[in-house]
Amino acid sequence: MDRRIFLGGIAAAAAPKFAVAQEVPPWPSPVIDMHFHMRQTPAANIAHQQGAGVTAANLLTRNDAAAAVGALQAQNPKMFPCWFGSTDVSKPEAEQLLTQAVKSGAKGFGELKFPVAADGPEMRRVYDLAAELNVPVLIHFQEVGQPAAPGGYNTGIKRFGRVLKAYPKTKFIGHADAFWANISADYHEQEAYPTGPIVPGGVSDKLLSDYPNLFADTSANSANNALSRDPAFTKDFLKRHQDKLHFGSDCNCEDGRGGGAGQNSPRVAARIRGKCVARETLRVLTASTTPEIFRKLTWTNAHRLMGMPA
């Protein structure tokens, strides 16, 4: 997906109003997608939500996106109530840009996906800033290179307990393949998306249990794969962490139904290619939880984390 923000030509006063989806969502409660990368046009942003039956979305942006976000929110404030800001954490101006994003209305930092160590100096200064500004940090943990994302990003999740202990006032959101593969105790970075039964006692599972400042989003093929591997484990996992998890899609499809070149590319994992990640994961959550827990995962938890009324 091209995740650059199209900043030109989006003016709230001149742009047409877009209607909220007319289709009644098939899910047990309202849904906020906490991992939705902002698209290039208002229509493209809205089409995915309507097709997937998603009520609202948290926009993930890069650099100076406040104007584009504001224009989109002016057109459809209920569908796009909040956003996160991101920038290259290795640059000297990173703290200034992230601070400005929050001053402009961002509710968090993310997605932070850069080739640095999760416990390195670049990320540590972000953790300090997040605590100071009281906003969460969404982190892409990746150890194994993939066609769509070669190399590693925020490496060292098996050491991340030290970070969580060192920054108790910072709220962290775990995401991506290294985070989700590590819910199984037998994972040793042998592949990005392991299959088969999950062995209890995985690193991510333990971190969620041991540290109140760690949360996670259920986005992308990584979470969908993990939650689809072992239905019995998934039901228990979601129940145990029902106050620590929230829904996200990180979907490339254009229509909320799996359409478009981005979601049908060979760069997309075969198991999820041609499918809407949002729909597929919401189906897993619906089948694996009670309506009460589903509402926490898809609505209440995210609002509480960002300090917004649900």
N, C-alpha and C positions, 0 to 999 in steps of 0.2 A: 504494500500500500504506500502511495505517496503521501506522507504525513506532513508535508509543508503546508503552512497556512496561507490561503489566498487572501491577501489583505486589501486588495483593490476592489473598488466597485461595489462594496456592500454598505449601503447607507440605509439606516432604518427608516428615514423619512420617505425615501423614494422606493424602497423595496416593497413588493406585495406581501400581504399577510398570508401565511400558510396555515391551513386548518390542521388540527390535531386529528389523529387517525380515527376514521369512522368505524372501522372494524372493532368489535368487542374483543379485547385481548383474551386469549384462552387460558391465562394463568390464574392461580388462586388469589392473587392480590396484585396491587400495583407494583410496577417494576422500575427501578432506576438502574441504568447501566452505568457503572462507575468507571468503566474502561472503554470509552468511546473516543477514538481519534478524530478530531475535527476534519471534516471534508472540505473541498474547495468551494462549494456553493451551498446556500441555504437549502435548496431543494434536495441535494444529495444527503445532507445531514438528516433531513426529515424523512426521506424515503425509507431509510433503514429502520428507523424507529416504528414507522407505521407498519411496515411489512412484518416485523418481528413481534408486534404487539407490545412494544416497550413504552411505558408511560413517560419516562424522562431519562435524561442522560447527563453525565458529568463529562464535559468536553476536555480532552487532553490536548494541550497546545504546546508550541515551541516559540521561544523568544517573545517578541513584542506582538502579542495577539489580542490585546485588550479591546482594540477597536473592532476587530472582526467578531469577537465574542459578544460585545455589547450590541452590535447590529443584529446578530442572530437572536439574542435574548429579547431584544425589543420586538421582534417579529413573533416570537413564540416563547414567552418567559416560563410557562409551565413545563414545556418539553425540555428546556435547557436552563435549569435553575442555577447551575454551578459549573466551575471549571478549575483545572489545575494548570500551572505553568511549569515549563521545563526549559533548560538551556544546557549547553555543554559545560559540565562541572569542572573540566580541566582548564577552562579559560579564567583569567584573573578577574574578569567582570561578572562571573557567575553569581556571586552573592548579591551584587547590585541589581542584576536583572531579575533574580528570584524575589528579592525584596520588593521591587517595583511591581511585579506581578501580583503579589499579595495586596499591596496598597491599591492596586487597580481592581481588586475584587476576587482574585484567585483564592480558592479554599484549601489548596495544597500544592505540593511540588510533585511533578510527575507527568509522564512516566520518565524516570531517570534510567536511561539505557545507554551507557557509555563504557568504553573498554578500560575500566579501572577496577581496582579491588574494592569490595564492599566495605572493608575495614581500612582503606587507604586514606591518605590526607585529603584528597579531593572530596570524598564523600563525608568525611568527618566534619569538614567545615559546613557542609549542607545540614548535617544532623544538628549541629549547634544552632544554626540559623532557624531550622524548623522548630526547635524547642523555644527559641526566643519569640518567634512569631505565632507559636501555638497552632501549627498546621501539620498535617500528616505528610509523609514522604512515601511515594509509590515507587518501588524498586524492581527492576527487571533483573532477576538472578539467572545467569546462564553460564554454564561451564563447557558445554559441547557445541561446536560449530554446526550450523545448519545452512541449507541453501539460501534461505531468506535472511539469515543473520549469522554470517560467519564470525568465528572467534568467540571470545568470552566477554561477558558484561557483568559488572558487580560480582566478580568471582570471590569465592571463599565462604560460601554459605555455611559450611560445616564449622567455621570459626565465628559465625555471626552471633552466637550467644554472648560473646564478650562485648560486642557492640551494644546489644540490647541491655546488658547490665551497666555499661558505661554511660548510656544515654537514657536514663529512666523517664525523662520528661519529653522525649521525642516519640511520636507515634509513627510506627513503621507499617507499611502495607507490602506484603510479599506477593510476588507475581513471577510467572514464567517457568521454564522447564526445570531449572535446577531446584527451584522452590518446591514444585509439585512432585517431581520425581522422588524427592527426598522425604516424602511422607512414608516411604517404605524403607525399612531398616537394611535391606539388602542392596541398596543402590550405591554404585561405585563409579558413576559417570561413564558407564559403558555405552550409553545411548541417550538421546534426548528424551525419548518417549517410551519408557519401558512398559511392558505388558505383563499380564498374569496377576495372580493373587498378591496382595500387599502384605508384607511382613510387618507386624506392629512394632512400634518403637523407632520409627524414622525420625530424622533430625528435625524436619519442619513440624511434624506433629508434636514433638517434645517442646520445641520452641514456642509454639502456640499455647501449650499448656503451662509452660514455666514462666512466661514473660507477659504481663498484662499490657505492655506497650506494643506488642506485635499483633497485627491483623493480616488478613489476606483477601485478595479478590479471586473469584472463580473464573477468570477470563482465559481466553485463547484455547488452542488445542491442548496446551499443557495441562490446564485444570480439567478440561473436559475428558482428556485421556485418563488422568488420575482418578477422577470420580466415576469413570465407566469401567474400570478394571475389575473391581471387586465389590459388587452391590452390598454385601453384608457389611464390609468394612466401611463403605461410604455412608450408610445409614448411621452407623455408630459415630463416625468422624463428624458428620454434620450435626448430630445431636450434641456431642461433647463440645464442639466449637461453635455452637449456634449464635453466640454473642461476639464472635471474633471474625466471622466471614461475611463478605458481601458480594453480590453478583456483579460481574463485568463480562463484556463480550470480547473485545479486541478483535472484532470481525472485519474481514475485508470485503464482504459482499455488499452489493449496491442496493438491494431491494428488501433485505430482511428475510429472504427466502433462498439465499445461496447463489444468486445471479451475479453476473459481471465477471470481467476478465481477472480481477484481482483474486477472487476466491476460487477461480478455476485454473489457476496457474500451477505448473509443476513445482513451483516453490512452496506451495501449500501442502501440508501433510496429506497423504492420500486418504486417510480415514475421515478427514473433515472437508476434503475438497468438494466444491459444488454444493455445500451445505451452509446454512447460516449458523454460525457458532452460538449466537444468542439463543436462537430457537432450540438448538441441540442441548445446550447446557440447562436451559430452563426446563426442558423435558426431564433431564436427569434429576434436577432438584425437585420437581413436582413428584416424581416417582419415589424419591428417597427420603422425603420429609413429610411432616404433618403440615396442614395449612398454616398453623401458628408459627412453626419454624420457618416455613417458606417465606412468610411475610418479613420475618427478621432478616433473612438472607437477602431478600430482594428489595427491601424498602427501609425498614426501621434502623438497621445497623449503620447503613451508610449515612443517614441523616444525623444519627447520634455522633458518629465519628467526626463529621464536619460541623457540628454544632448548629444544625438546621432543624426547624420544626418538621415533623413527619406528617 
